[in-house]
């Protein structure tokens, strides 16, 4: 007698056995799907007629009775419809049981895909319950009312009987033949079901509640006793009141939310208006300050005008003084010229002379910066002297030195321009001394002193003026290196980085450059790619 070895019996463990079971069930599901494809071929090509079967239902009941017969085959075909309708997501449906709750959505592919997506979102490997819950979320299914058999006092409600030869349609979404039409050709087996023959020859026993026959006049609603009707009416009334209460709460919530948003917007508008008011207030203060300054300047201008007029009167009185030859008239003028006028005249002349520049100090120690500054100081001295002594020749001499019209205003304006000259030269030289200076850098500074360009240009050295000219020419040159371009090598570690060269030939991607430093050598040119060169700038 054969006996199992004790060690071999205990060698099995949970993990190996569990994996083997899962693989078997997976193979069963795979073979089941494979059988569905062959069943479809049998039905669509009507190969069962070769065996003498009248229709597909008879073939399933006779040949496939062991595996559930026509009912099971119908379930598999319904699952096949679900997988075909869902498309790429069908790979997540492993068997017919998982596809069963989705069958009622097969007529609406978008909702079917939405249900599968919801099931996958909640569980990456969904089961039958997950698909059923997802389908109920997309299209809620009302629970079917079951006839109570535990209360004998309740009268039995009889379903309407559909007459024979009626064309009916399956109206229940959960039924596998939902939406298909058929004909009632046989007598009903009971008062609640009908035998329906479909176009493809399939005959099914279907509940009357699952059929829709608009061509057959029979009532579709059940009748209830009076006490049940009152209870139903009371339930409907409570349901209506509950809906009204919920609607009222929703309206109140929406009104509260809208009020809060409106208050928030009003607060933001108030804050913006306050900020605007504050800005306008600050601007008004600044305007008032400017008006006060302008009023002060106007008063000063009026006082200056009065002083000028007074000085002019005094000067006229001095010019009208008679000659010394006429002693009598001199005595008369002295009587008319008051002592106070003489004091005022002496005071004004003294103040004017204090503002003059001692020309002797300029002769002893001229300015160390430049001759232009010396000339400016001499011109200013002559101007102040001409104003103090009312000397026209001194005014003309100041105009010749400063290079302006022989008027006090023109000389004063020219003096103000020349006062900017030292600062202009300092700023321009500071910009030119920067490494990598460009024409734009120079122009940003020079345009501030454009009115005295000739003055500061005369003070710059030849190297500085040549550098400015080269920067201007470089800014006007094209950005692409071509024939005639003045270039230097772009690599700062090459000796040609600081040398000057000219492009004499264009070879397409390369150019030929003639270097100035190679003029005395046998090799005067060389070939370079354009990215190896740069536009030349004087160092």
PAZAKOL-175641 format. One record per atom (N, C-alpha, C): x negated, y, z negated; residue in three letters. Coordinates in steps of 0.02 Angstrom, whole numbers, plus 50000, padded with zeros to 5 digits. Atoms other than C-alpha are relative to their C-alpha. Example, Ala and Ser with C-alpha at 12.3 -4.5 7.8 and 13.67 -1.06 7.14 Angstrom:
// residues 2
499554994150000ALA493854977549610ALA499555006050000ALA500424994150003SER493164994749643SER500395005549963SER
//
This chain:
// residues 539
499584994150000UNK500005000050000UNK499555006250000UNK500394993949996UNK499345017350047UNK500165004649944UNK499924995150055UNK499075029849908UNK499625006250018UNK500334993649988UNK498635048249917UNK499455001149950UNK500564998350045UNK496985053549846UNK500205005849956UNK499804994850047UNK497225064249691UNK499685006750017UNK500364993949984UNK495905076749744UNK500295003450062UNK499724997149939UNK496695079049918UNK500675003249987UNK499354997250014UNK498435082349844UNK499965006749965UNK500074993750037UNK497815096149732UNK499605005150038UNK500424995449962UNK496755103949869UNK500415005850029UNK499584994749972UNK498255114049935UNK500065005849950UNK499904994250043UNK498395131849868UNK500555004350029UNK499424995949981UNK499725145449878UNK499885003950064UNK500124995549943UNK498895156950004UNK500024996250067UNK500005003749937UNK498585143650137UNK500694997650018UNK499325002549987UNK500315136250117UNK500465005750021UNK499584994349983UNK501135153450122UNK499875002450071UNK500184998049931UNK500195158150281UNK500284995250051UNK499745005049955UNK500705141750362UNK500755000750009UNK499274999249995UNK502545144550320UNK500175006150043UNK499854994049961UNK502515162250391UNK499864998950074UNK500165001249930UNK501675156350550UNK500534995750033UNK499475004349972UNK503005142950574UNK500625004150016UNK499414995949988UNK504435155350553UNK499895005050057UNK500164995549944UNK503565167450671UNK500054996450066UNK499955004049939UNK503415153650800UNK500734998550017UNK499285001449987UNK505265149550777UNK500335006050032UNK499714994049972UNK505735167650809UNK499775001050073UNK500264999149932UNK504605168250962UNK500324995250049UNK499675004949956UNK505335152251034UNK500735001750010UNK499304998249994UNK507075158750998UNK500095005450053UNK499974994849949UNK506735174551102UNK499864997050069UNK500155003349936UNK505995163451236UNK500614996350027UNK499395003649980UNK507595153051237UNK500535004850026UNK499504995149978UNK508635168851258UNK499905001650073UNK500134998549929UNK507775172851423UNK500264994450045UNK499775005649960UNK508165155451488UNK500764999549999UNK499275000150003UNK509965156551426UNK500305005250047UNK499754994849954UNK510185172751523UNK499964997650072UNK500045002849932UNK509575164051680UNK500564995050012UNK499475005049994UNK510805149851649UNK500675003450013UNK499354996849994UNK512255162151630UNK500055004150064UNK499964995649942UNK511825174451768UNK499994996250066UNK500035003949938UNK511405161251900UNK500534994450002UNK499455005050005UNK512865149951841UNK499754993050017UNK500285006749987UNK511765134551843UNK500404994649963UNK499605005050036UNK512955126151720UNK500524996850045UNK499505003049954UNK514145123251867UNK499754993550031UNK500275006249971UNK512955110051932UNK500134994049956UNK499865005550047UNK513305099651776UNK500754998849993UNK499295001150003UNK515195101151800UNK500375004149948UNK499664995750049UNK515545114151666UNK500365005650036UNK499584995049967UNK516925126351709UNK499745007149987UNK500234993350017UNK516175141351620UNK499414999549951UNK500594999650042UNK514705146851513UNK500184998149927UNK499805001650069UNK515685145051350UNK500044992549990UNK499955007350006UNK516045126751383UNK499304996949999UNK500695002750001UNK514205123651422UNK499685000949931UNK500314998850065UNK513665131551258UNK500314995549947UNK499665004150051UNK514975121951155UNK499804992750006UNK500175007149991UNK514475105351231UNK499254998849991UNK500725001449998UNK512595106451257UNK499615003049941UNK500374996550052UNK512075118551121UNK500385000149934UNK499605000250061UNK513275113450984UNK499554999349939UNK500455001250057UNK511845107650871UNK499685006549975UNK500344993850019UNK511075125250870UNK500495005949992UNK499514994750015UNK512685134750832UNK500505001150055UNK499514999449947UNK513595133250996UNK500055007050029UNK499904993749965UNK514325147951087UNK499945006049953UNK500044994450049UNK514425158650928UNK499275002249991UNK500704998350011UNK512545157750898UNK499685003050064UNK500274997449937UNK512145160451082UNK500235007250010UNK499734993249993UNK513265175851081UNK499625004949956UNK500394995750045UNK512305182750932UNK499315001450030UNK500664999049970UNK510635180151020UNK500035004750060UNK499934995649942UNK511255188651178UNK500115007249977UNK499914993350027UNK511845203451074UNK499355003049976UNK500654997550023UNK510125204850993UNK499565001950060UNK500384998449940UNK509355204651168UNK500215006850027UNK499764993449978UNK510455219551216UNK499705005649957UNK500284994950045UNK509835229051063UNK499275001350017UNK500714999149987UNK507995226051102UNK499895003450068UNK500074996849936UNK508215230951285UNK500205007449997UNK499774993150004UNK509155246951237UNK499525004449961UNK500424995950043UNK507905252651105UNK499335001550033UNK500614998449964UNK506425251951225UNK499364997949963UNK500665001450030UNK504665253151151UNK500064998049927UNK499915001650071UNK505325251950973UNK500254992949990UNK499755006750007UNK505995234551009UNK499504995249970UNK500515004550028UNK504345226750955UNK500044999549925UNK499945000350073UNK504785230750773UNK500584995649977UNK499435004450017UNK506355219750780UNK499754992850011UNK500325006649998UNK505715202250739UNK500474994450018UNK499545005649989UNK507285191550749UNK500715002750009UNK499304998249987UNK509155191350782UNK500335003049939UNK499694997550061UNK509615194550600UNK499875007549990UNK500154993050006UNK508725211350603UNK500385004250052UNK499654996449948UNK509585216350766UNK500755000149990UNK499275000750007UNK511325211350706UNK500335006649976UNK499664993850021UNK511745227650609UNK499945005750050UNK500094994749951UNK511135238050757UNK500434998950062UNK499645001849940UNK512275229550883UNK500565005050015UNK499444995549988UNK513695241950858UNK499785006750030UNK500264993749970UNK512555256150919UNK499724998950070UNK500325001549937UNK512035247551081UNK500285004250057UNK499714995849948UNK513235258451184UNK499745007249998UNK500284993350008UNK512335274151119UNK499254999349987UNK500725001450009UNK510455271651150UNK499645005149957UNK500354994950039UNK509935288351073UNK500114998949926UNK499875001350071UNK510795284550908UNK499674993649978UNK500335006350017UNK510105266850914UNK499265001249987UNK500714998550011UNK508315273450933UNK499905004049936UNK500054996050061UNK508635285950794UNK500044995649938UNK499945004550057UNK509185271950677UNK499374995949990UNK500625003950006UNK507635261550715UNK499445004449973UNK500524995450024UNK506525276750686UNK500085001449926UNK499884998850072UNK507345280050516UNK499784993949960UNK500205006050036UNK507075261850465UNK499244999449997UNK500735000350000UNK505235262650516UNK499695005449956UNK500264994750043UNK505005279150422UNK500024997949927UNK499945002250070UNK505605271550259UNK499574993949985UNK500375006350012UNK504715254750282UNK499644998250065UNK500365001749938UNK503335251050410UNK500174993150027UNK499805006649978UNK503915232950414UNK500724998749976UNK499315000250025UNK505815234550398UNK500314993150007UNK499625006249997UNK506995220250364UNK500725001350020UNK499304999449978UNK508825217050398UNK500375005549962UNK499664994950041UNK509415228050253UNK499775007150019UNK500244993449980UNK508315242450311UNK500335002450064UNK499674998149938UNK509045242150486UNK500745001449989UNK499304998850015UNK510815240850415UNK500105006849967UNK499954993550033UNK510535255950302UNK499885005650049UNK500154994849951UNK509785266050444UNK500595000950049UNK499434999649955UNK511245261850561UNK500595003449966UNK499454996950037UNK512475267050426UNK499875007549990UNK500164992850006UNK511545283850407UNK500175003650066UNK499884996849935UNK511655287550594UNK500755000250016UNK499275000549988UNK513465281550616UNK500314996549941UNK499705003350059UNK514335278350449UNK500574995550021UNK499485004949985UNK515445263150453UNK500464999449940UNK499515000550053UNK517035263350353UNK500114992749982UNK499895007050020UNK517305247650251UNK500684997550024UNK499375003049976UNK518625236050322UNK500434997949941UNK499535001850054UNK520165233850215UNK500164992650004UNK499865007250004UNK520395216050158UNK500694999049968UNK499335001550027UNK522085208550124UNK499934996649933UNK500035002850068UNK522305205149940UNK500434993749996UNK499635006350009UNK522815187249897UNK500114998449927UNK499945001550072UNK522735188849708UNK500615003249969UNK499414996850028UNK524305199449687UNK500614997450039UNK499435002849964UNK525825189149737UNK500595004750004UNK499424995550000UNK526995203549696UNK499985004950059UNK500064995349945UNK526315214149840UNK500264996650064UNK499745003249939UNK527285210749999UNK499464999350053UNK500495001549948UNK526265203150139UNK500135004450062UNK499954995649941UNK525905215150282UNK499814996050061UNK500105004049940UNK526065206850448UNK499715004450055UNK500314996549944UNK524925212250590UNK500444999350062UNK499605000549939UNK525775216150755UNK499704994850047UNK500195005249953UNK525725202550884UNK499965003050070UNK500094997449932UNK525045206951055UNK500304995050049UNK499705004649951UNK526065199551197UNK499474997050046UNK500445003249953UNK525295187851322UNK499945004150064UNK500144996849936UNK524565193351490UNK499865007549992UNK500164992950011UNK524065209951411UNK499265001150011UNK500714998149991UNK522435218651461UNK499795004049938UNK500224996950063UNK521515223151302UNK499255001650005UNK500704998050005UNK519845231151257UNK499774999549928UNK500275000750068UNK518735227451107UNK499815007049976UNK500114993150025UNK518765243751004UNK499585000249937UNK500415000250061UNK517785238050850UNK499265000350019UNK500704999149981UNK515975244450864UNK499554994449976UNK500435005350027UNK515265230350759UNK500084993450038UNK499905006349964UNK515945217050878UNK499504999550057UNK500495000849945UNK514685209751005UNK500275002150068UNK499714998349935UNK515895212951149UNK500345006949998UNK499714993350006UNK516255230951099UNK500005003650068UNK499934996449938UNK516915240851249UNK500194995750059UNK499825004449944UNK517245225351358UNK500764998850001UNK499285001149991UNK518995222251428UNK500124992650019UNK499815006949984UNK519895205451441UNK500754999350004UNK499295001449991UNK521585197151468UNK500214994649951UNK499725005050045UNK522665187651344UNK500424995250043UNK499665004949958UNK523165171751438UNK500294994249961UNK499765005650040UNK523485159451298UNK500405002549941UNK499614998250058UNK524655159151151UNK499545001549940UNK500394998150059UNK524025167050991UNK500014994349950UNK500025005450049UNK523455154050862UNK500335002149934UNK499694997650061UNK524115165050721UNK500235007150012UNK499724993249992UNK524885182150688UNK499465005549994UNK500524995050012UNK523195190750660UNK499454999950053UNK500535000749951UNK522125185050808UNK500294998450068UNK499815001449932UNK522175183350995UNK499424996650036UNK500515003149957UNK521245172651123UNK499935004350062UNK500114995349945UNK520475184851247UNK499514996950049UNK500445002449947UNK519715179451414UNK499705006050036UNK500354994449970UNK518385191351481UNK499854998550074UNK500125000549928UNK517845194451661UNK499504994550016UNK500525005049986UNK516315183051648UNK500224992949982UNK499755006650016UNK517435168451596UNK499964998349926UNK500085001450072UNK517025169451410UNK500675001249965UNK499384999550039UNK518485166451291UNK499825000449927UNK500154998850070UNK518435173051114UNK500645000849960UNK499444998950046UNK519595172950964UNK499855006449962UNK500134993350026UNK519715191250912UNK500585002349959UNK499484997350043UNK520675199750773UNK500395005550036UNK499594994849970UNK522125210850823UNK499755007049983UNK500254993350021UNK521335225350724UNK499405002150041UNK500594998449960UNK519795224250837UNK500175001450073UNK499794999149931UNK520815226250998UNK500365006650009UNK499664993849983UNK521475241651084UNK500374998850065UNK499595001449941UNK522915238951204UNK500495005650010UNK499534994549991UNK523685255551258UNK500594998350045UNK499455001849955UNK524755246951389UNK500524995649967UNK499535004550035UNK525605235851260UNK500325004049943UNK499674995950053UNK526895244851151UNK500084996049935UNK499895002950067UNK526605238750974UNK499675004749950UNK500254995250050UNK526295248850816UNK499314997949977UNK500685001350022UNK524475250450759UNK499925001349926UNK500074998350071UNK524785256950583UNK500414995249958UNK499645004350047UNK525285246650435UNK500535003949963UNK499474997050041UNK526855249850334UNK499914997749929UNK500115001450070UNK526735250750146UNK500655001149962UNK499414998850043UNK528055249750009UNK499995007149973UNK499934993050023UNK528685265849932UNK499515001649944UNK500454998450056UNK527635264349772UNK499285000850024UNK500684999449972UNK526055261749875UNK499935006450040UNK500024993849961UNK526495276249990UNK499915006049955UNK500084994450047UNK526675287849840UNK499295000249972UNK500695000150027UNK525005282049770UNK499505002550052UNK500454997749947UNK524175284749938UNK500055007550009UNK499904992749993UNK524955302149952UNK499665003849944UNK500334996750056UNK524325306349778UNK499255000150008UNK500735000349988UNK522575300549823UNK499805005150054UNK500164995249948UNK522605310849983UNK500045007149974UNK499944993350029UNK523185326149885UNK499395001749958UNK500614998850041UNK521755324049760UNK499395001150044UNK500564999249953UNK520545321949904UNK500015006950033UNK499944993449970UNK521215337749986UNK499795005549951UNK500194995050051UNK521035347549822UNK499244999949989UNK500725000450009UNK519265341049802UNK499625003350057UNK500314996749942UNK518835346649978UNK500055007649994UNK499924992850008UNK519545363949942UNK499535002749946UNK500454997850054UNK518545365049780UNK499285000350025UNK500695000049973UNK516935360149868UNK499915005750050UNK500054994549952UNK517305372650007UNK499945006749965UNK500044993850038UNK517595386349879UNK499315000949969UNK500684999650029UNK515955382249790UNK499485001750053UNK500484998649946UNK515045382449956UNK500045007350020UNK499924993049982UNK515775399550000UNK499695004549947UNK500294995950054UNK515275406449829UNK499244999750003UNK500735000749995UNK513515399449849UNK499715004050057UNK500244996149942UNK513345407050022UNK500035007549987UNK499954992950015UNK513985423849961UNK499455002249951UNK500534998350048UNK512765423549814UNK499325000550035UNK500644999949964UNK511315419249929UNK499955006150045UNK500014994149957UNK511805432950052UNK499915006349960UNK500094994150043UNK511955445549910UNK499285000749977UNK500704999850022UNK510225440849845UNK499545002450056UNK500414997849944UNK509465442850018UNK500105007450015UNK499874993049987UNK510335459550042UNK499665004449948UNK500344996150052UNK509695465749874UNK499255000250011UNK500725000249987UNK507935460149919UNK499825004750057UNK500144995449944UNK508025469550085UNK500075007349978UNK499914993150025UNK508685485149996UNK499405002149958UNK500584998450040UNK507255484249871UNK499395001550044UNK500554998749955UNK505995483050013UNK500065006750035UNK499904993549968UNK506775498050100UNK499875005749952UNK500124994850051UNK506745508049938UNK499255001049989UNK500724999550010UNK504905504049912UNK499665003450059UNK500304996849941UNK504475508850091UNK500165007550001UNK499824992950001UNK505435525350072UNK499615003749946UNK500404996950053UNK504555529049907UNK499285001150024UNK500684999449974UNK502875525749990UNK499965005750052UNK499994994749950UNK503355537050136UNK500065006949967UNK499924993750036UNK503915550750014UNK499345002149968UNK500644998650031UNK502255549449922UNK499505002650051UNK500454997849948UNK501275551050084UNK500185007150024UNK499794993349978UNK502315566150139UNK499835005349947UNK500174995450054UNK502045574149968UNK499265001850001UNK500724998849997UNK500155572049983UNK499845004450061UNK500124995949941UNK500205579150159UNK500225007349989UNK499774993250016UNK501205594250097UNK499505003649956UNK500504997050043UNK499915597249961UNK499395002150041UNK500574998349958UNK498515596650088UNK500155006050045UNK499814994349959UNK499465608650202UNK500015006449960UNK500004994150042UNK499735620750058UNK499295002449985UNK500704998150011UNK497875620150019UNK499705003350061UNK500264996949939UNK497455623750200UNK500295007050011UNK499704993449994UNK498695638150203UNK499685005049953UNK500334995650048UNK497905645250046UNK499315002050025UNK500674998549974UNK496175643850125UNK500065004950059UNK499924995549943UNK496795652250284UNK500205007049977UNK499814993550028UNK497605666250181UNK499395003549971UNK500614997050027UNK495955668850090UNK499545002550055UNK500424997949943UNK495015669450255UNK500295006350033UNK499694994049970UNK496275682050322UNK499865006249958UNK500164994350043UNK496005693250171UNK499275002150007UNK500704998449991UNK494125691950189UNK499875003550066UNK500084996749935UNK494275696350372UNK500245007249997UNK499764993050006UNK495305711750328UNK499505004349962UNK500504996350038UNK494025717050198UNK499385001450043UNK500574998949956UNK492625714550323UNK500145005450053UNK499824994949951UNK493555724950450UNK499985007049969UNK500024993550034UNK493755738950324UNK499285002349988UNK500704998250011UNK491905738350281UNK499665002150065UNK500294998149936UNK491425738850465UNK500225007050020UNK499754993349983UNK492545753750492UNK499685005449958UNK500324995050044UNK491795762550344UNK499285001350020UNK500694999249977UNK490025759250404UNK499985003950066UNK499984996449936UNK490495765450577UNK500135007449989UNK499884992950014UNK491175781450505UNK499385003449973UNK500614997150027UNK489595784050408UNK499475000950054UNK500484999449945UNK488525780750562UNK500185005850045UNK499794994349959UNK489555793150661UNK499835006649967UNK500174993850037UNK489305805950525UNK499265001550004UNK500724999049996UNK487425803150530UNK499805002450069UNK500174998049932UNK487355804650721UNK500205007350013UNK499774993249989UNK488315821050714UNK499635005149957UNK500374995350042UNK487065828650592UNK499625005050045UNK500334995049957UNK486375845150668UNK499254999849993UNK500735000050000UNK484555847850707UNK499735004449945UNK500324996150053UNK483335855050586UNK499895007450020UNK500124993149977UNK483145870750694UNK500555004749977UNK499454995850020UNK484825876950641UNK500104999049925UNK499975001050072UNK484645879150454UNK500705001349972UNK499344998350025UNK486335886950432UNK500494994250009UNK499535005649987UNK487255872850513UNK499814993949960UNK500215005650042UNK486195860450417UNK500285000749930UNK499724998850066UNK486745868550256UNK500754998550000UNK499275001249995UNK488555867550317UNK500144992450001UNK499895007449998UNK488385848950359UNK499874996949932UNK500145002750067UNK487595845650189UNK500575001249952UNK499434998750044UNK489075853850108UNK500574995150015UNK499455004549982UNK490295842850205UNK499854992749986UNK500205007150013UNK489315826650180UNK499954999149925UNK499995000950073UNK489695821250005UNK499434995649977UNK500545004050029UNK488435813549891UNK500184992649998UNK499785007050003UNK489475797749878UNK499904996550067UNK500105003049934UNK489375794850066UNK499274998450010UNK500725001349993UNK487485796250059UNK499804993849962UNK500175005950040UNK487405783349920UNK500244993650035UNK499735006049965UNK488515771250016UNK499574998350060UNK500415001349941UNK487465773350173UNK499334997049980UNK500645002750022UNK485845770350080UNK500084992849976UNK499885006850024UNK486595754849997UNK500094995150058UNK499885004449943UNK487185747450163UNK499354998750039UNK500635000849965UNK485495750650246UNK499534995649961UNK500445004150042UNK484585743050099UNK500194992650004UNK499775007049994UNK485665727250107UNK499814997050068UNK500185002549934UNK485345725650294UNK499264998750006UNK500725001049997UNK483475727750273UNK499774994049959UNK500175005850040UNK483455714450137UNK500084993650039UNK499885006149960UNK484115701850265UNK499514999350058UNK500465000449944UNK482765705750393UNK499414995749982UNK500585004350008UNK481235694950417UNK499375004250012UNK500624996149994UNK479515702450393UNK499604997250058UNK500385002249942UNK478675701250562UNK499264999249984UNK500705000650018UNK476995703850480UNK499844993249969UNK500105006750028UNK477225687650381UNK499974994750055UNK500045004749944UNK477555678450545UNK499345000550036UNK500654999249966UNK475975685750619UNK499434997049959UNK500535002750042UNK474915680850469UNK500034992449996UNK499935007450007UNK475635663150451UNK500594997750044UNK499455002249955UNK476635656850603UNK500264993249977UNK499725006550019UNK477805641650581UNK499574994350027UNK500435005649982UNK476895625250586UNK500354994950045UNK499635005349963UNK478285615150674UNK499915000950075UNK500054999049928UNK478375622550849UNK500085007450017UNK499964993049979UNK478295638750948UNK500715002350008UNK499304998149991UNK480155638350983UNK500305002549935UNK499764997850065UNK480515640050799UNK499735007049984UNK500304993450011UNK479315654950791UNK500385005450040UNK499624995349959UNK480225663450934UNK500695001349971UNK499334999150030UNK481895660250851UNK499985004649940UNK500054995850059UNK481315668150690UNK499855007350019UNK500144993249977UNK480615683150784UNK500635003350029UNK499384997349973UNK482235685350879UNK500495001949945UNK499554998450055UNK483235684550717UNK499775006249963UNK500264994050035UNK482075697450638UNK500175006350040UNK499844994149959UNK482295709350785UNK500755001549999UNK499274998950003UNK484185706650780UNK500195003549936UNK499834996950064UNK484295710850594UNK499735007249998UNK500284993350000UNK483155725850623UNK500425004750042UNK499584995849958UNK484235732250764UNK500655001849966UNK499384998650035UNK485785730850656UNK499885005049944UNK500134995550056UNK484945739650510UNK499845007150024UNK500234993549977UNK484175753850612UNK500415002650059UNK499604998249942UNK485465754150752UNK499545001450059UNK500514999249948UNK484025751850874UNK500194995450058UNK499805003949942UNK484575746351047UNK499424996350030UNK500595003349971UNK482815742151104UNK499834993649961UNK500125006150040UNK482585729950959UNK500514994650017UNK499485004949981UNK484255721651007UNK499834996850067UNK500185002749935UNK483665719851188UNK499404995449995UNK500585004350009UNK482005712751131UNK500204993349969UNK499765006350030UNK482905699951022UNK500364995750051UNK499655003849949UNK484005694951170UNK499514996750049UNK500495002949954UNK482475692451282UNK499654994149968UNK500355005450034UNK481605681751151UNK500454993849992UNK499545005650013UNK483135671051112UNK500324997450064UNK499715002349937UNK483705670051295UNK500755000450002UNK499284999150001UNK485455677251277UNK500185007050024UNK499774993349982UNK486505692451318UNK499825004849943UNK500194995050052UNK485995708751227UNK500595002649961UNK499444998150043UNK487525708551116UNK499924996449934UNK500085003350065UNK487595704750930UNK500344993249996UNK499665006450004UNK488875690750952UNK499634994650040UNK500375004949960UNK487875682251092UNK499364998049966UNK500625001650035UNK486265683550993UNK500154995649939UNK499835004250058UNK487125676450837UNK500174992950020UNK499835006749976UNK487855661750937UNK499384996250022UNK500625003349978UNK486155658351015UNK499574998049940UNK500385001650060UNK485335658850844UNK500284993749965UNK499695006050030UNK486585646050778UNK499814993850039UNK500205005849960UNK486165634650924UNK499284997949986UNK500715001650012UNK484305635850893UNK499884997449930UNK500075002850066UNK484565631950710UNK500094992450000UNK499895007249994UNK485135614550765UNK499414996550033UNK500535003049960UNK483545611650868UNK499564995349960UNK500425004850037UNK482425603950732UNK500364993549983UNK499635006050016UNK483795591950678UNK500134995750062UNK499885003749938UNK484165587250859UNK499384996150020UNK500635003449981UNK482335583150896UNK499864994249953UNK500125005450049UNK482215572950735UNK500454994050013UNK499525005549988UNK483785562750773UNK499824996250064UNK500155003249936UNK483275559350954UNK499374995849995UNK500615003950009UNK481525553750908UNK500114993949956UNK499855005850043UNK482225542550772UNK500344994450040UNK499665005049959UNK483355533750899UNK499524996850049UNK500475002749951UNK481975531951028UNK499484995449969UNK500515004150033UNK480805524250900UNK500274993149980UNK499725006550018UNK482005509850864UNK499824994850052UNK500135005449951UNK481525493050945UNK500644998050036UNK499425002049960UNK482685488151087UNK500505005650011UNK499554994349990UNK483395505551107UNK500304999950070UNK499654999849936UNK484675507251247UNK500235007050016UNK499744993449980UNK485385521751345UNK500615002049960UNK499404998450038UNK487015520551249UNK499825002549930UNK500224997750066UNK486095522351083UNK499755007250004UNK500254993249992UNK485205537951147UNK500575004950013UNK499464995449980UNK486795545351223UNK500475001449942UNK499574998750058UNK487805543151062UNK499735005749957UNK500304994550039UNK486565555150977UNK499945006350042UNK500164994249959UNK486135566651123UNK500625004050018UNK499414996249980UNK487935571051166UNK500225005049947UNK499854995250052UNK488085579950999UNK499615006550010UNK500424994149989UNK486695591951053UNK499965001750075UNK500014998849928UNK487175593651237UNK499925007450016UNK500044992849985UNK487295612851224UNK499285002549996UNK500704997950005UNK485435613951180UNK499544994850031UNK500395005249968UNK484825600251296UNK499345002750028UNK500614997249971UNK483585611551386UNK499505001749945UNK500454998150054UNK482875617351219UNK499654993949971UNK500345005750030UNK482565600251142UNK499614995950052UNK500365003549947UNK482025592951311UNK499305002950009UNK500654996849994UNK480615605751317UNK499534998149942UNK500415001750057UNK480025600251145UNK499794992749999UNK500175007049999UNK479965581551185UNK499364998950040UNK500615001749964UNK478345573451245UNK500164996850067UNK499895003249935UNK478095566451419UNK500204992749993UNK499815007050010UNK478195548551354UNK500744999349980UNK499305000450023UNK479845552151269UNK500485001650057UNK499554998449943UNK480625560251424UNK500004994350051UNK500025005749954UNK480015545751533UNK500414994249974UNK499605005550029UNK480785533251412UNK500745001350008UNK499294998349992UNK482455542551418UNK500224999050072UNK499845000849929UNK482405542751608UNK500054992650018UNK499985007249985UNK482005524051614UNK500624996849971UNK499395002850030UNK483435520151494UNK500615001750043UNK499434998049958UNK484645529951605UNK500014996050065UNK500025003949938UNK484045521151762UNK500194992749987UNK499825007050015UNK484195504251677UNK500744999249990UNK499285000550010UNK485985508051628UNK500395000450065UNK499674999449935UNK486405512251810UNK499864994350046UNK500175005649957UNK485605496651881UNK500534994649995UNK499515005550003UNK486715481551925UNK499784994849949UNK500135005150050UNK486855467451799UNK499704993750030UNK500275005949967UNK486315454451927UNK499335001850031UNK500674998749973UNK484475453551971UNK500004998250074UNK500035001049927UNK484215455452159UNK499405003450029UNK500574996849966UNK483025462452287UNK499975007349980UNK500104993150021UNK482305478852226UNK500075001149926UNK499934999250072UNK482685475752041UNK499315000249967UNK500614999550039UNK481315480951920UNK500104995649939UNK499885005250050UNK481105466251801UNK499374999049959UNK500555002550041UNK480015458851666UNK500194992949979UNK499865006950020UNK479875441051599UNK500435000049936UNK499545000150056UNK481245436351475UNK499714996649938UNK500295003650057UNK480125425651363UNK499525004849964UNK500444995250035UNK479345437051228UNK499314997249986UNK500655002950013UNK477905424751209UNK499564999750063UNK500404999749938UNK477335427151388UNK499705006950007UNK500334993549991UNK476105440851435UNK500395004450048UNK499624996149952UNK477265446051576UNK500635003049969UNK499424997250034UNK478595450751447UNK499955007749999UNK500084992750004UNK477845468351439UNK499755002950066UNK500244997649936UNK477315469451622UNK500585001650046UNK499484997649954UNK478275477651763UNK499934996550067UNK499995003449936UNK478785468351920UNK500605002050042UNK499454998349955UNK479895470752072UNK500184993850041UNK499755005749961UNK480985457552158UNK499945001850074UNK500124998649930UNK480415456752339UNK500344995150047UNK499685005049957UNK481335441152401UNK500504996149959UNK499475003850033UNK482945432052357UNK500044993150033UNK499995006849974UNK482875412952378UNK500624996149979UNK499395003450022UNK484615409152315UNK500004999549924UNK500035000850073UNK484425401952140UNK499365003049971UNK500634997250022UNK482635408752130UNK499865006550037UNK500214993849969UNK481845425552167UNK499245000449997UNK500724998949998UNK480065430952211UNK499865006949972UNK500154993850035UNK479315444452098UNK499275001850014UNK500684997349991UNK477795455352138UNK499845004149938UNK500184996850064UNK476945460651975UNK499495005550013UNK500464994349993UNK476075477451958UNK499304998249974UNK500655001850029UNK474705469651851UNK499604995150043UNK500355004849956UNK474285457251990UNK499795003250066UNK500164996949936UNK473955470152125UNK499284998950020UNK500715000849985UNK472075467952111UNK499794992750004UNK500165007150000UNK472185448852104UNK500214996950067UNK499835003449937UNK472305436352245UNK500734997850000UNK499295002050005UNK473995429952183UNK500395006049975UNK499644993950017UNK475185444652184UNK500744998749984UNK499285001550011UNK476915435952177UNK500074993049970UNK499835006750026UNK477755421052096UNK500754999250001UNK499285001649997UNK479445412352097UNK500274998749930UNK499685000850066UNK480655412651949UNK500754999150010UNK499285000150004UNK482425408051907UNK500245006649969UNK499754993550025UNK483535423151868UNK500055000249924UNK499954999950073UNK483815417651687UNK499335000449965UNK500664999350029UNK481925418251662UNK499775007350000UNK500194993049993UNK481905437051699UNK500495004549963UNK499584994850029UNK482615452851622UNK499845006650034UNK500144993449973UNK482765470851677UNK499455003349959UNK500584997150034UNK481175480151637UNK500205006549965UNK499914993950038UNK481205493651502UNK499325002349975UNK500654997650024UNK479705504651458UNK499934998949925UNK500135001250071UNK478925500451291UNK499835006649965UNK
//
